[in-house]
Amino acid sequence: MFVLEDDALLGRHTAELIDKVILANDSLEWDILYTDICVPHIGSMLELLRLRQQLAVPGEVRLISLRTFAFAGATAYIINPRSIGKLHGLLEPYRTLEEPFDICMRNLVGQGRLSAFALFPFATSLSEASESSQVQESRGAGTDLVWNLFRKMIWVDRDLPAHRKALDEIDRLMCDEETRSFGTLFGAMASKTFTSK
């Protein structure tokens, strides 16, 4: 079962990547397969960017275990048919959610009660409709913009030049001389030419 929120974006390679990864991992035990996640930590963002650069063949896809990976979002995910009853049983006690649904799911994964993976590079992303989400808090709008733009820039069907305006807006709203200076260092560490000793 493929669950999509209204701001999910499908690309020309989405179906192909999903089919490919499910067929290649037929014996893998999984309950939830995320096709896109929010990555809220800069270290994880850097790791994923380096991984994307290392993928040898266009169209190569990896599965990332989410058991110990900090993530958020429930924009697009696949429920294993064998796990529908299990997921229903885990969610049934939550008559009302006291926390956002995506955090509830992340907690179940972190507790080992659900087995979840993310396709990488992401097979889906966020549409422009995500910028006007009603569940986002206005005080965190800049943070949400950064997180959402990362998702748009890392997915398989990305268009980096299309995001120049949004990057400039983030720079204008959130950056000063100090953060721009460190941004150059972080950018250098993200480069394919950077080697750690």
N, C-alpha and C positions, 0 to 999 in steps of 0.2 A: 504494500500500500504506500503510495507516494503522497505525502502530505506537503502542501504548498500554501504559504500565506499569500495574500494578495499582492505583496510587493516583491515576490520572488521573480527572478529573471532567468529564463531558459536561454541557452545558446545553441549554436549550430552543432556543437559536439556533446551536448548534455546527454542525450539518449545513448549515444555510442559509448561514452565513458562509463555510464552506469551499467550498461549491459556487459561491457568488458570486465569491469572490476567484480561484478557478481559472478560471472562465469569463471574467472581466474581464481576466485576464492570460495569455491563451492563447498569446501570442507570446513571453512571457518565458522565458528560459532559466534553469531552476532544477532542482536535484537534490533538495534537502530543503526542506520547508515546515514549519516549527515552528508548532504551534498554541498553544504556551505555552513560555516560557523562564524561567529564573532570572536575575534582574537583580541582580548583586552590588555595583553601585556607586551611591552616593546621587545623583550627578549624572545618571546615566542614568535612575534612578527618577523624578527631578524632571522630566526631559525627557519621559518617557512620560506622566506625570500631566498635564503641560501639553498634550501632544498629544491625550490623551483628552478634555480639556476643550474643545479647539478643533474636534473633529470635529462638523461642522454638523448632521448628520442621524443620529438613532438608527439603528443598523445599518450606518453607514458604517464601512468597514474599510480599513486601509492595509497595505501590505507594507513591512517594515523590512529592509533589507539587513543581514546579519549579518557581512559580510566584515571590518568594522573595529569591530564592536559586541562589547563584552565580555559574554559570556553563559555560562550553564551549564545543565545539565539536559537530559534526553532523555525526559521524561515522555510527550510526545505529539508525533509528527511524521509527515509524509506523505513517502513516497519517490516521486519521479516514476517512472512505469513505464519511461521511457526511460533512467533512471539506475541501475536495479537492478544491471546488469552492472558499471557504473563503480564503484558503491559496493562491490560484492563484490571487485572488483580492488584497490581501495584498502585494504580491511580484511583481505584474504587474507594479507598478510605478517605480520599481528599474530596469531601463533599463541596467544600469551598477552598480555593487555593489562597493561602496566606502569603504566598510568595509568587513571583512571576513563574509561569509555566516552564520557561526555558531553564530557570534556576532549579526548579523542582526536578526536571529531567537530569540536569547536570549532577545534582546531589545523588540521585539514584544510580547514576553511572559511577560517580566517585565512591559510593558505598559498595560497589560491586554487585548491585542488585540488577543492573542492566548492563549488557555488553554493547558498547557503542564505538563506532569508528567514523572517521571523516574521510571522504575522498579528497585526494590532493594531487594536482591543483583542483580547486573547487570546481564542481561540475555545474553549479548554479551560482548566481550572484543576486544583487539587489537592484531593483529597478529604480527609476527616479522617484517613484511613489514613496520609497522608503524615507525620503527627506522630510515628508510631512506626516510621519507616523504619529498617531494619537497617544501611544503608550509611552513615548519618550518624554522625559522631563525637560522643560525649557532650560533650566540651569545647567543641564549636561549636554546642551545642543552641540557645543564645540567638540566634546568628547565623542558623542555619537557620530558626528561628521567624520572625525578621524577614523574611528573604527569601521564605519560603513565604507569609506573610501578605500581603506586597506582591502576590504573584501572585494571591491570592484576592480582593484588593481592587481590582485593576485590570482583571480580565477582563470580558467583555461581560455575563455574567449575575450580576454581583456583587450582594451583599447587605450593604452597609456596616454597618447596625446589628447584624447577626449577629456581627460581629467585635469588638464593644466589650469583651467579657470578655477576649479574647486581647490586645487593645491594653492593657488595664489590667494584665494579667500581665506584658507586656513592660516597661511603665513601672515596675512594682514590682521586677522582676528586674534591669533594666539601666540605669535612669535615676537621675540625681542632680540636684541643683539646677542645676548648670552645664548638663548636657545637656538638661534640660527648658527652660531659658531659650533655648538655641540652637534647640531644637525649635520653639519659638514663632516664631522668625525664619524657619526653614525652612518652617514651615506657612504663614506669611504670603507667602513667595515662591511657594508652590504655589497660592495663591489666584488665582481668576480676576480679582480686582481689582488684583493686583500688576502694575505696568508697569515694565519696565527702560528706562532712558534711554540 
